[in-house]
């Protein structure tokens, strides 16, 4: 039996939180460890509980979902952020993804799909609503000529992971060197590939050398 996935719910509507919690608690492998009605509370709870997954609403008074996502990733880098919202416009999608959201799903999602998205997030896998995925693909095709800067796109831990990938280390070796779990390494690798639009570790290694992330004289 795999470990229980811990989830933090972040939504300013109590009814939404209650509904999502009621369903998730029927899942034997998922446990809700906290609820936050505001971004500020969410950041505090994330720091206390270090959840595997945070389900975050985008439109909230005070700290909005994008800034909440950014701050949760800062205080708890291991937490994977799943945006759960009613909005699928560009001005919501792209800032959320840039802030560190792994997945982006809409509130019309079915209960089983929601549970599936939580499980995939815990494993470092992205889930995008079809409408959102279409926009992301369009944006990437339109931005193919632009060069991504890994020094601004990646967090400090993700950058460290990329360097170690480029040096040919396996996930278990990276975990040992960074003193983190192999599961966390997998999350970092997934984030690196997603943020830099790369398909595998080989591409990541080539990218790291090409962009000067790893020096030629590095040993």
C-alpha positions as CSV (number, residue, x, y, z in Angstrom):
1,X,0.0,0.0,0.0
2,X,1.4,3.4,-1.0
3,X,1.8,6.2,1.5
4,X,-1.3,8.4,2.2
5,X,-1.3,11.6,0.1
6,X,-1.8,14.7,2.3
7,X,-3.8,17.6,0.9
8,X,-4.3,21.2,1.8
9,X,-7.6,22.9,0.6
10,X,-7.4,26.6,-0.2
11,X,-10.7,28.3,-1.2
12,X,-12.5,31.3,0.3
13,X,-15.9,29.6,-0.2
14,X,-16.7,27.3,2.7
15,X,-19.2,25.3,0.7
16,X,-16.6,24.5,-1.9
17,X,-14.1,23.4,0.7
18,X,-16.7,21.2,2.4
19,X,-17.7,19.6,-0.8
20,X,-14.2,18.8,-1.9
21,X,-13.2,17.6,1.5
22,X,-16.3,15.3,1.8
23,X,-15.4,13.6,-1.4
24,X,-11.6,13.4,-0.9
25,X,-12.1,11.8,2.5
26,X,-13.9,8.9,0.9
27,X,-10.6,8.1,-0.8
28,X,-8.5,5.6,1.3
29,X,-5.2,7.0,0.0
30,X,-5.9,10.7,0.5
31,X,-6.1,12.7,3.7
32,X,-7.0,16.4,4.0
33,X,-4.7,17.9,6.6
34,X,-6.0,21.5,6.5
35,X,-8.4,24.0,5.1
36,X,-7.6,27.7,4.4
37,X,-10.1,30.4,3.6
38,X,-7.4,32.8,2.6
39,X,-4.0,32.8,1.0
40,X,-2.3,34.1,4.1
41,X,-3.7,31.1,6.1
42,X,-2.8,28.7,3.4
43,X,0.9,29.7,3.5
44,X,0.9,29.3,7.3
45,X,-0.7,25.8,7.1
46,X,1.6,24.7,4.3
47,X,4.5,25.6,6.5
48,X,3.1,23.7,9.4
49,X,1.8,20.5,7.6
50,X,4.1,20.3,4.5
51,X,1.3,18.8,2.4
52,X,2.0,16.6,-0.7
53,X,-0.6,18.6,-2.7
54,X,-2.4,22.0,-2.2
55,X,-5.6,22.6,-4.1
56,X,-5.7,26.3,-4.6
57,X,-8.5,28.6,-5.8
58,X,-7.3,31.6,-7.9
59,X,-9.7,34.4,-7.1
60,X,-9.6,35.2,-3.3
61,X,-9.6,38.4,-1.3
62,X,-6.2,39.5,0.0
63,X,-3.5,37.1,-1.3
64,X,-4.8,35.8,-4.6
65,X,-4.1,32.3,-5.9
66,X,-1.1,33.2,-7.9
67,X,0.8,34.8,-5.1
68,X,-0.5,32.1,-2.7
69,X,1.0,29.5,-5.0
70,X,4.3,31.3,-5.1
71,X,4.5,31.7,-1.4
72,X,3.5,28.1,-0.7
73,X,6.2,26.9,-3.0
74,X,8.6,29.1,-1.1
75,X,7.8,27.8,2.4
76,X,7.1,24.3,1.3
77,X,8.9,23.4,-2.0
78,X,7.8,19.8,-1.8
79,X,4.1,20.7,-2.1
80,X,2.6,20.3,-5.6
81,X,0.1,23.0,-6.4
82,X,-3.1,22.1,-8.2
83,X,-5.1,25.2,-9.3
84,X,-8.8,24.5,-8.9
85,X,-10.7,27.4,-10.4
86,X,-13.6,28.5,-12.6
87,X,-11.4,30.7,-14.8
88,X,-9.5,29.6,-17.9
89,X,-8.4,33.0,-19.4
90,X,-4.8,33.6,-20.2
91,X,-4.4,36.2,-17.5
92,X,-5.1,33.5,-15.0
93,X,-3.5,30.4,-16.5
94,X,0.0,31.7,-17.3
95,X,0.7,33.6,-14.1
96,X,-0.4,30.6,-12.1
97,X,1.9,28.2,-14.0
98,X,4.8,30.6,-13.8
99,X,4.2,30.9,-10.1
100,X,4.8,27.2,-9.7
101,X,1.4,25.5,-10.2
102,X,1.9,21.9,-11.5
103,X,-1.7,21.4,-12.6
104,X,-4.6,23.6,-13.6
105,X,-8.2,22.2,-13.5
106,X,-11.6,23.7,-13.6
107,X,-14.3,23.4,-11.0
108,X,-16.6,21.5,-13.4
109,X,-14.2,18.6,-13.0
110,X,-15.8,15.3,-11.9
111,X,-15.0,13.9,-8.4
112,X,-13.0,10.9,-9.7
113,X,-11.0,13.2,-12.1
114,X,-10.2,15.5,-9.1
115,X,-8.9,12.5,-7.1
116,X,-6.9,11.4,-10.1
117,X,-5.4,14.9,-10.5
118,X,-4.4,14.9,-6.8
119,X,-2.7,11.4,-7.1
120,X,-0.9,12.5,-10.3
121,X,0.3,15.8,-8.6
122,X,1.6,13.8,-5.7
123,X,3.7,11.8,-8.2
124,X,4.9,15.0,-9.9
125,X,2.7,14.6,-13.0
126,X,0.8,17.5,-14.6
127,X,-2.9,17.6,-15.3
128,X,-4.3,20.4,-17.4
129,X,-8.0,20.9,-18.3
130,X,-8.3,20.4,-22.1
131,X,-9.2,24.1,-22.6
132,X,-6.2,25.1,-20.6
133,X,-3.9,22.6,-22.3
134,X,-4.9,23.9,-25.7
135,X,-4.0,27.5,-24.7
136,X,-0.6,26.3,-23.3
137,X,0.2,24.5,-26.5
138,X,-0.7,27.5,-28.6
139,X,1.4,29.8,-26.4
140,X,4.4,27.4,-26.7
141,X,4.1,27.2,-30.4
142,X,3.9,31.0,-30.6
143,X,6.9,31.4,-28.2
144,X,9.2,28.7,-29.7
145,X,11.7,31.4,-30.8
146,X,12.0,32.8,-27.3
147,X,14.8,31.5,-25.1
148,X,13.8,30.5,-21.6
149,X,16.2,31.6,-18.9
150,X,16.7,28.7,-16.5
151,X,18.2,31.1,-13.9
152,X,14.8,32.9,-13.6
153,X,12.4,30.0,-14.5
154,X,13.7,27.5,-11.9
155,X,13.8,27.6,-8.2
156,X,17.1,27.1,-6.4
157,X,16.4,23.4,-5.7
158,X,15.3,22.8,-9.2
159,X,18.4,24.5,-10.6
160,X,20.5,22.2,-8.3
161,X,18.6,19.2,-9.6
162,X,19.2,20.3,-13.3
163,X,22.9,20.6,-12.6
164,X,23.1,17.1,-11.1
165,X,21.1,15.7,-14.1
166,X,23.6,17.2,-16.4
167,X,26.4,15.5,-14.4
168,X,24.7,12.2,-15.1
169,X,23.4,11.4,-11.6
170,X,20.4,9.1,-11.2
171,X,17.4,10.1,-9.0
172,X,18.7,8.1,-6.1
173,X,22.2,9.7,-6.4
174,X,20.6,13.1,-6.6
175,X,18.5,12.3,-3.5
176,X,21.6,11.3,-1.6
177,X,23.6,14.4,-2.6
178,X,20.7,16.9,-1.9
179,X,19.7,15.0,1.3
180,X,16.0,14.7,0.2
181,X,13.7,11.8,-0.7
182,X,13.7,10.2,-4.1
183,X,10.0,11.2,-4.4
184,X,11.0,14.9,-3.9
185,X,13.7,14.4,-6.6
186,X,11.1,13.1,-9.0
187,X,9.0,16.2,-8.3
188,X,12.0,18.5,-9.0
189,X,12.8,16.6,-12.2
190,X,9.2,16.9,-13.4
191,X,9.1,20.6,-12.6
192,X,12.4,21.2,-14.5
193,X,11.2,19.4,-17.6
194,X,7.8,21.1,-17.4
195,X,9.1,24.7,-16.9
196,X,11.8,24.4,-19.6
197,X,9.5,22.5,-22.0
198,X,11.8,19.5,-22.2
199,X,10.7,15.9,-22.8
200,X,13.3,13.9,-21.0
201,X,16.5,13.9,-18.8
202,X,18.8,13.7,-21.9
203,X,17.3,16.9,-23.3
204,X,17.7,18.5,-19.8
205,X,21.4,17.6,-19.7
206,X,22.0,19.0,-23.2
207,X,20.1,22.1,-22.3
208,X,22.1,22.6,-19.0
209,X,25.4,22.4,-20.8
210,X,24.2,24.6,-23.7
211,X,22.9,27.3,-21.5
212,X,25.9,27.4,-19.2
213,X,24.1,26.0,-16.2
214,X,27.0,23.6,-15.9
215,X,30.5,24.8,-16.8
216,X,32.6,22.9,-19.3
217,X,35.4,22.7,-16.8
218,X,33.2,21.4,-14.0
219,X,34.3,18.2,-12.5
